[in-house]
Amino acid sequence: MKKIKGYKIFNNDWKCNDFQYEVGKTYTIEEEPKLCSIGFHACKNLHDCFRYYACVPWNKIAEVELFGTIKGIDGDKQVSNKIKIIKEIEFEDIGNIIKNDITGGNNIIGGNNIIGGNDITGGNNITGGNNITGGNYIRGGNDIIGGNDIIGGNYIIGGNNIIGGNNIIGGNYIIGGNNITGGNNIRGGNNIIGGNYCEGISNAIMCSKKKNKYYLFNKKINKNRWENISVKLSNKFNGWYPEFNNLKSLYLKFGNDWSKTPIPFAETIQKEEAWKDMPKDAIEFLKSLPEFNAKIFEEITGIKV
C-alpha cells in the first residue's frame, strides 16, 4: 500500500472543515477522493500548507500519513481516503522545517509574508513591524501586543481595527488617534479618556459626538481644569480601562501567552460591557463635578446614575 508523509493544518480545536481530528488516530471515508472536494487533504511540503492557511501560532499543525487512494501526488497538495495524524508539530519547530516568505526579519517565530519585521512572534502578513506579539495583518506597526488589522499603529495594547493610532490602550475602530484610553469609534482624537463617536477632539474627558478640545461632558473648560480633573480621574481609574474587544479574555483563555492567542477571533464588546466595571470612585468623582450630565454619561458608558 502506497503511503505519503505530509503535513496538515487545523483550527485551534483540531477541526478542519468542521471535521474533528485527534493526534494518533486514523480516519477513513468510503468515497473516491477528489482534490478540493472530497477526502483528507495534506501537503508533502510544509511550506505548501501556508498557501492555504496562515502561519500563525493559534493554528494546530501535524505530521500526517496519507494512504489508500491518493490523488494529486505531483501537485502542491494531495488528497486521500485514509489519513493518520502522526504527531503535532510545535510552532517553534517550523523554522527547523521551513523558511517562509520573510524578507529582512530578525528573531521572527512563525511569521508569514512578513517584510522588514523585527522580533515578531506569531504575526501574519505584517509589513515593517517591530516587536509585535500575536498581531495579524498589521502594516507599519511598532511595539504592538494583540493587535488585529492595524495600519501604522505604535505602542498599542489590545487594539482592533486601528488606523494611524499611537499609545492606545483598549481602543476599537480608531482612525488617527493618539494617547487614547477606552475610546470607541474616534477619528483624529488625541489625549482622550472615555470618548465615543468623536471627531478631531483632543484633551477631552467623557465626551460624546463632539469636536474641538478641552471639554467635560460637552461643556468647554479651560486647560488648568482639564489637567486637574484628568489627573484625578486617572488616579480613580487606578490602572483600569474599558475594553472594547475580547482580546484580554482570549489571552487569559490561552494561557496568558500572546503568541498562542487567536487574534482573528477578536470581537467587539458593546459599550455597556466595556464600561460595566468602571471603578465606583471614578463614577462618584464624575458625579460630583458641576459639569456632570447623567444623559451624556449614560450615552457613553451605558451606565445609569
TAURSUL-V855817 format. One record per residue. RES is the residue in one small letter. BURIAL is I if it has 9 or more other ideal C-beta (glycine too) atoms within 8 Angstrom, else O. Layout:
BEGIN
{{RES/BURIAL} {RES/BURIAL}}
END
This chain:
BEGIN
{{m/O} {k/O} {k/O} {i/I} {k/O} {g/I} {y/I} {k/I} {i/I} {f/I} {n/O} {n/O} {d/O} {w/I} {k/I} {c/I} {n/O} {d/O} {f/O} {q/O} {y/I} {e/O} {v/I} {g/O} {k/O} {t/O} {y/I} {t/O} {i/I} {e/O} {e/O} {e/O} {p/I} {k/I} {l/I} {c/O} {s/O} {i/O} {g/I} {f/I} {h/I} {a/I} {c/I} {k/I} {n/I} {l/I} {h/O} {d/I} {c/I} {f/I} {r/O} {y/O} {y/O} {a/I} {c/I} {v/I} {p/I} {w/I} {n/I} {k/I} {i/I} {a/I} {e/I} {v/I} {e/I} {l/I} {f/I} {g/I} {t/O} {i/I} {k/I} {g/I} {i/O} {d/O} {g/O} {d/O} {k/I} {q/I} {v/I} {s/I} {n/I} {k/I} {i/I} {k/I} {i/I} {i/I} {k/O} {e/O} {i/I} {e/O} {f/I} {e/O} {d/O} {i/I} {g/I} {n/O} {i/O} {i/O} {k/O} {n/I} {d/O} {i/I} {t/O} {g/O} {g/I} {n/O} {n/O} {i/I} {i/I} {g/I} {g/I} {n/I} {n/O} {i/I} {i/I} {g/I} {g/I} {n/I} {d/I} {i/I} {t/I} {g/I} {g/I} {n/I} {n/I} {i/I} {t/I} {g/I} {g/I} {n/I} {n/I} {i/I} {t/I} {g/I} {g/I} {n/I} {y/I} {i/I} {r/I} {g/I} {g/I} {n/I} {d/I} {i/I} {i/I} {g/I} {g/I} {n/I} {d/I} {i/I} {i/I} {g/I} {g/I} {n/I} {y/I} {i/I} {i/I} {g/I} {g/I} {n/I} {n/I} {i/I} {i/I} {g/I} {g/I} {n/I} {n/I} {i/I} {i/I} {g/I} {g/I} {n/I} {y/I} {i/I} {i/I} {g/I} {g/I} {n/I} {n/I} {i/I} {t/I} {g/I} {g/I} {n/I} {n/I} {i/I} {r/I} {g/I} {g/I} {n/I} {n/I} {i/I} {i/I} {g/I} {g/I} {n/I} {y/I} {c/I} {e/I} {g/I} {i/I} {s/I} {n/I} {a/I} {i/I} {m/I} {c/I} {s/I} {k/O} {k/I} {k/O} {n/O} {k/O} {y/I} {y/I} {l/I} {f/I} {n/I} {k/O} {k/O} {i/I} {n/O} {k/O} {n/O} {r/I} {w/I} {e/O} {n/O} {i/I} {s/I} {v/O} {k/I} {l/I} {s/O} {n/O} {k/I} {f/I} {n/O} {g/O} {w/O} {y/I} {p/I} {e/I} {f/I} {n/I} {n/I} {l/I} {k/O} {s/O} {l/I} {y/I} {l/O} {k/O} {f/I} {g/O} {n/O} {d/O} {w/I} {s/I} {k/I} {t/I} {p/I} {i/I} {p/O} {f/O} {a/I} {e/O} {t/O} {i/I} {q/O} {k/I} {e/I} {e/O} {a/I} {w/I} {k/O} {d/O} {m/I} {p/I} {k/O} {d/O} {a/I} {i/I} {e/O} {f/I} {l/I} {k/O} {s/O} {l/I} {p/O} {e/O} {f/I} {n/O} {a/O} {k/O} {i/I} {f/I} {e/I} {e/O} {i/I} {t/I} {g/I} {i/I} {k/O} {v/O}}
END
